[in-house]
Structure formats: C-alpha cells, structure tokens
Amino acid sequence: MQSNNRLLDDIARIASGAVGAAAGVRTEIEALIKDRLQRVLSESDLVPREEFEVVKAMATKARMEQEALAERVARLEKEIAELRARTTSQE
C-alpha cells in the first residue's frame, strides 16, 4: 500500500510540476504576444481617437455647409430661370 501512495505522490508531483511549467510557458507567450502587438501598433500610422473625432466633426460641418450651399444654388438657379422666363415672355 505504501508503494502505491509513493507512486501516486510522485505522479501528483510530476503533474503539478507540468502544470506549473505550462502556466509559466503561457505567461511567457502572453508577454511575447503583448510585446509584439505593442511594437506593431507603435509602428503603424494610426490616428489618436481625439484627432479622429476632430476631423470627423470638421467633415460633418463641411458636409452640412455644402448641402446648404447646394440648396442655395438650386434656389438661385430657379430664380434665374423664372426671371429669364418673364423676360422672354415680355418680349
């Protein structure tokens, strides 16, 4: 019986050591992946969120101004067409 207990203890120690080694490998792999991702992101030409939001707001404002100008041009073209129509009908 005692030899069975020693065998089980040895197996438990080996398994525990294997689990510990696997956890260490996992930690090391995670650290390597994190380091690699940080390097890739730092080398990328990414825009900070704040800058993106500022440019997005500028684009939205420009689009609104362009739409307002397009409406104004359409109104003016309509007025010009009406004036031309009146001028030609009076002749």
N, C-alpha and C positions, 0 to 999 in steps of 0.2 A: 504494500500500500504506500509505503513511504517513497518508493522509487517512482510511483505514479504521480505523487504530489510534486516531487522534484522535477519530473518531466513536464508537468503542467505549469509549474512555476517558470521553468526555462522557456517554454513556449510563450507564456504570458510576457516574460521579459523581452523576448525577441520581437513579439508582436508590438509591444509598447515602444520599443526602440525603432521599429519600422514606421510606426505611426508618427513618432517624433521626427524622424528623418523626412518623412513625406510632408509634414507640416513645415519643416524648415525649407524644403525644396519649393513648396508652394509660396511661402513668403518671399523667397528669393526671386522666383519667377514673376510674382506680382510687382516686386520692386523694379525688375528689369523692364517689364511692360510699361509701368508708370513712367520710368525714366525715358524710354523710347518715345512714348506719346508726348511727353513734355518737350522733347527735342524736336519732334516733327511739328508740333503746334507752334513752337517758337520760331522755327524756320519758315513756316507758312506765312503768307502775306494776308493775314486775317485782320479785319477791321474790328476795333472795340465796339461793344454794344452802344455806348454813348454816341460815338461818331455815326454809327448806322442810323440811330434814331434821329439825329440832327439832319442827316441827308434825306432821310425818309420824309421828315416834316417839310424840308425845302422842296422836295419833289411834289408833295401834296399841294403845297401853296402854289407852285408854278403851274400845276395842272388846273387848279381852280381858276387862276388868273387867265390861263389860256382859254378855258371854257367860257369865261366871262367875255374875253375879247372876241371869241368866235361868235358869241351871241350878238355882241355889239356890231361886228362887221356884217352879220346877216341882217340886222335891223337897218343899218345904213344902206346896204345894197338894196333892200326892199324900198326904202325911202327914195333912193336914186331912181329905181325902176318906176316908182309911182310918179316922180317929177318928170321923167322922160315921157311917160305915157300922157301926162297932162300937157306937156309942151307939144308933143306931136298931134294931139287931138285939137289943140287951139290953132294950129297952123292950117 
